[in-house]
Amino acid sequence: MTSQRPLFISHGSPMMAVENSTTSRFLQHLGRTITTPKAIVVFSAHFDVSHDVVITAGQHPATVHDFYRFPDKLYQIRYPAPGEPLLAKHIAALFEQANIKVMLDTQQGWDHGVWIPLRLMYPQANIPIVQISINTRLGAAQNYRYGQLLASLKHDNILIIGSGGISHNLAEVFKRTKTVNGVDMMNQFRYWVEDKLVNNDIESLLNYQQLAPHAQFNHPTQEHFLPLMSVLGASGNTQAQKIHQDVEYELLALDAYSFN
């Protein structure tokens, strides 16, 4: 059986869905170059819950347009990729065996952290998806644990993706008067993350809020960083390889990683 390398993808602005950019082209190319998976499991920054773990279990989840004040054409997009209820039940059992409560949700649709990158990678929308919630209230170590429970799936041709952002300070992006050294602060953080990933320094990554330079500036809230922790756990502690580097609006690092 084919094994899949888990991926972390920075999904950026929703405009990526309709704009020709360095990162949109990268995602299109990525989908053409990796072995087609039989299913995809996604941890998205935009599926953050405050209770237990929620797993999508619908057969035909809707496309969720969970963003505001964007051009009308974005709200017309549909990504009709099917769900995979049997895989969802299998994943739920893995969590339950670890004494973690789960809820199977047949109504939850694909948020834009799922459908925007996957629409670029797999425009035919014919690969089944299961989405697993993150929990910003529990922090890096527990979200890493979520990923660890799924490490075996990659050996069954299931692609595990974390969809978030290496940096994500939208308030700073839209400030009229920017922080003077903001770009440098973003770069210090992103290169710290790269160093820890490629050197497999998991302990430092799990304590990034205390150890990384300008962690609070780059992630005022954790939701865009925690999918990286989940996919790191799912990798089985294997070495990361940086497969893409880009920056949007000067401050949003859109780097992507593959895990051997």
C-alpha positions, 0 to 999 in steps of 0.5 A: 500500500502506498504511504503518504507524507503528511503536509502542512499548508498555509492557506492564506487569504480566501482570495487565493481561491480566485487569484493567480499567485505563487502559492496558488500555483504551488498548490496546483503543482503539488496536487499533480506531483504527489500520489493521489490519496484514497482519502484526505484527513484535514486539521483546519485553523477554522474548525476550532471547538471548545469541547471534545473532538468533532469529526465530520461524518457526512456523506456530502458536506456543504461548502462553508463560506466562513469569511466576510466582505470578500467579492461575490464570486468567492461565495459562488464557489462550491467544492463538492468533495464527498465525505467518508463516514466509515473513515470518520468512524475509524478515526473516532475509534482511535480517539476513544481508545485513547480516552478522548471523547469525540462527536461525529457531526454529519452536518459540518461542511468544509470550511475555507481552510479545507476547500480553498487549498484542496480545490487548487490541489484536486479541482475535480473534488473526487477525493473523500475528506474527513475533517478533525477539529482543533482546540485552541483552549488545550494548546500545542501538546494536546493538538499534537497528541491528536495527530499522533493518534492518526499516524498509522493512517499515512501508511494506508494511502491517506493524506493528512494535512494541517491547514493554517499559517506559519504566521497569522496576525491579521490585525497587524496586516490591516493596521494603518500604522504598522509595527516598525520592525514587523516584517523582521519579527515575522521572519525571525519567527518563521525561520525559528519554526523552520529550524526546529522543524528540519532539526526535529526539535519537537519539544521546542515547537510544543513550547513555541509560545515561550521559546519562539521569537515574537510568537505572540506578534505572529500568532495573537491567537493559536488557531493557525499554528495548531494544525502544524502541531497536529500534522507534526504528531501525525508524521510520527516524529519524522524530519520535515522538509520545507517545500514552499516559501511565500509571504502575503501582505508582507506579514503572512508567511505561507510556507509549506512542509512535507514530513518524511 
